[in-house]
Amino acid sequence: MRVRRFLFVLAILGASALSGQQPLTLAGALREAITNHPLLAAADGRVSTAQGLLEQASLKPNPRLSLQMENVRGGWQTPYRPFTENDHFIYLSQTLETARKRERRTGLAEANKELAAIARDLLAQRIAAQVREAFWAALGAARITRVYKETLTNFAQTVSYHEVRVREGNMAEADLIRVRLEMERMRLAAAGATLAAERATINLQREMGRTAFDENLTLSGEIDTSTPMPPESPEEALSRRAEVRLARQAIGAAMANEQLQAALARPDIDLSGGYKRTNGYDGLLAYMNMDLPWRNKNQGNIAAAGAETRVARSNAAAAEAMVRAEVRAAYSGYRLRQGQITGMLRTLTAYASDTARIAQAAYREGGADLLRLLDAERVRLDTELLRVQAQTELRLSESAVETAMGVMP
């Protein structure tokens, strides 16, 4: 019975371990980054801060209660009747805001809140773009590592073949040393590719916002296929890209600030009313206070707000021009990479594979020397690495197109 329980526990632990080692897909990486990235959590906090400032801006000014007593004298000054001869005042004051200042403050706060929300969207777009690029770079590096492993496995058979021929006396030992030297050179290059793949995987997890890195992370995806791209449409990109929406919203915020500064040039009115008791007589009092806008008409802040509006308009125009240029460049790069994959590289890969196969067969039949065989293997390996690199670049160009078009996961 205890043995069965022990085996059952081991089965559960093994299943949980296997479930925790599921390969990471691009969709999973994007989902995790958008959900758990610390920078997005900080951006959510800034949106909450803007919401609090909006609530504060919409509040009305509080009334003011004043209690005042005058003509207080010492007890040695006789005759003195404290509660009769003192002057007592109780009154309330209220500030009346003019020129719709509260409405202007609320409008500016709403614009700033929208700015914070769009800034959060912009950060999410940038994180998604970085995760996409890091994922394809890591997957390409992993594929290069696999190419080296397959090449080493195949070349090990060539080394074994030469070792047999040396033992049988059909080949000089110097040729075997040359083959082994080529094998070690490939192993050194493979070690460098493995290190690059590990660094790419760590960079992917860093872009995803992870604080604890998985050393045995495996990726799930294919770089040999392509994803259908949306049609080239700069206008659609302008409506999607958070940079443009942020720049346009900045114009609205600057205009709201300009309206608020113009309203602040109008003086507010303080009204007060209350009760007064002097020498046993009761009375009422009322008065009004207001600033006289002779010297300070808020003209400096109004001029600065107008300049900020012009700056915001210029920034919006620059953002639109930047997006249009990025869309054109992204699609040009994508078409170029796609042409390379479907044209030259496919032909080169086939030629290199045929050359290596023919050289291998000719060498075994004695129709080619060792140097020709090694050169053919190098050309085949270099061509395969070039194909993997070009396919990775195609995937990166697809990511650039999605980023330029503002596509979100």
Secondary structure, DSSP 8 states (H G I E B T S, - for coil): -HHHHHHHHHHHHHHHHHHHT--B-HHHHHHHHHHH-HHHHHHHHHHHHHHHHHHHHT-----EEEEEEE----TTSSS--HHHHSEEEEEEEEEE--TTHHHHHHHHHHHHHHHHHHHHHHHHHHHHHHHHHHHHHHHHHHHHHHHHHHHHHHHHHHHHHHHHHHHTTSS-HHHHHHHHHHHHHHHHHHHHHHHHHHHHHHHHHHHTT-SS--TT--B---SSS--------HHHHHHH-HHHHHHHHHHHHHHHHHHHHHHHTS--EEEEEEEEEETTEEEEEEEEEE---SS--SHHHHHHHHHHHHHHHHHHHHHHHHHHHHHHHHHHHHHHHHHHIIIIIHHHHHHHHHHHHHHHHHHHTTSS-HHHHHHHHHHHHHHHHHHHHHHHHHHHHHHHHHHHTT---
